Amino acid sequence: MINTIKSLDAVDMIGDRKGRFQAIVKVPAGFLIAYEIGSELPSLNRWKKGSLHTIQFLPEDSTVRLTVFARKGNKVMVIDQKIAETVEVGTVNSLFSNTNLMDQAQYRAVHAKTWADKVFLLNKNNLEKVV
């Protein structure tokens, strides 16, 4: 994983462990709700723009929820490496364009050229085009 965003902490809490995820989202009425989203790794593009605030992970062997994604205002403060590996430029440009995730220096560092490219993984298909 490549991260050049200074205010973003990348953590490794999920790893290869199994467990359940919980999302904390802002509803149209303005308050926050928490709900279970299952055991599959969540994709950040399943929520509307600005509604996702936190994703928590509850490992099978624990009773403590671990924060694996957290947003505070216009800054994403924490993202787990497993979630970061799935984030595409299109997701950031459409749903997180007003946050620190939209960083052109980060896009250049991973050679992201299209909306389908990954934001935190090196896009090897674009390497030969860079000279």
C-alpha positions in Angstrom: 0.0 0.0 0.0 1.3 3.5 -0.9 0.0 6.4 1.2 1.3 10.0 0.6 -1.6 11.7 2.4 0.0 13.2 5.5 -3.2 13.4 7.6 -4.4 9.9 6.9 -3.4 7.0 9.2 -3.4 3.6 7.6 -3.9 0.8 10.1 -3.8 -3.0 9.8 -6.6 -4.2 12.1 -8.5 -6.5 9.8 -5.6 -8.5 8.3 -6.7 -12.0 7.7 -9.2 -12.1 10.6 -12.8 -12.9 10.2 -15.6 -10.9 11.9 -18.5 -8.5 11.4 -18.6 -4.9 10.2 -20.8 -2.1 11.5 -21.4 1.2 9.7 -22.2 4.5 11.3 -23.9 6.8 8.9 -25.7 10.1 8.9 -29.3 9.9 7.8 -31.2 12.6 5.9 -32.8 13.8 9.2 -29.3 14.7 10.4 -28.5 12.2 13.2 -26.2 9.2 13.2 -27.3 5.6 13.2 -25.2 2.4 13.5 -26.2 -0.8 11.7 -24.6 -4.2 11.0 -23.4 -4.6 7.4 -22.3 -8.2 7.6 -19.0 -10.1 7.4 -17.8 -9.1 3.9 -15.3 -6.4 3.5 -17.4 -3.2 2.9 -17.0 -1.1 -0.3 -17.0 2.6 0.3 -19.2 3.3 -2.7 -22.3 1.7 -1.2 -23.3 4.9 0.7 -24.4 8.3 -0.5 -21.9 11.2 -0.6 -21.2 12.5 2.8 -23.2 10.0 4.8 -20.5 7.5 5.9 -18.7 8.5 9.1 -17.3 5.3 10.6 -16.8 1.6 9.9 -16.1 -0.7 12.8 -14.8 -4.2 12.8 -15.7 -6.8 15.4 -13.3 -9.8 15.2 -14.7 -13.2 15.9 -12.4 -13.7 18.8 -13.1 -10.4 20.5 -15.9 -8.3 22.1 -14.2 -5.0 21.2 -15.1 -3.1 18.0 -12.1 -1.7 16.1 -12.4 1.4 14.0 -11.2 0.6 10.5 -12.5 3.8 8.7 -13.2 7.1 10.3 -14.1 10.5 8.9 -14.2 13.7 10.8 -15.7 16.6 8.9 -13.8 16.8 5.6 -10.9 14.6 6.6 -10.7 10.9 6.6 -8.6 10.2 9.7 -8.2 6.4 9.6 -8.5 3.7 6.9 -7.6 0.1 7.2 -5.2 -1.3 4.6 -7.7 -3.9 3.5 -10.3 -1.3 2.8 -7.8 1.1 1.2 -6.8 -1.7 -1.3 -10.3 -1.7 -2.7 -10.7 2.1 -3.1 -10.9 3.3 -6.7 -10.3 6.8 -8.1 -14.0 6.9 -9.2 -15.2 6.3 -5.7 -13.0 9.1 -4.3 -13.9 11.6 -7.1 -17.6 11.0 -6.8 -18.2 10.4 -3.1 -15.2 11.8 -1.2 -14.2 14.7 -3.5 -14.4 17.2 -0.6 -12.1 15.2 1.7 -8.4 14.7 1.9 -8.7 11.4 0.0 -8.8 13.4 -3.2 -5.1 14.1 -3.5 -3.4 14.5 -6.9 0.0 13.7 -5.4 -1.4 10.4 -4.2 -2.8 9.6 -7.7 0.6 10.4 -9.2 2.4 8.2 -6.7 0.3 5.1 -7.7 0.2 6.0 -11.4 -3.6 6.4 -11.4 -4.9 7.6 -14.8 -8.6 6.5 -14.9 -11.5 6.3 -12.5 -11.1 2.5 -12.4 -7.5 2.7 -11.0 -6.8 2.0 -7.4 -6.0 4.9 -5.1 -3.6 3.2 -2.7 -2.1 0.4 -4.8 0.5 0.8 -7.6 -1.3 0.6 -10.9 1.2 -1.5 -12.9 -0.9 -1.3 -16.1 0.0 2.4 -16.3 3.8 2.0 -15.6 4.9 1.5 -19.2 3.2 4.8 -20.1 5.3 6.8 -17.7 8.7 7.7 -19.1 
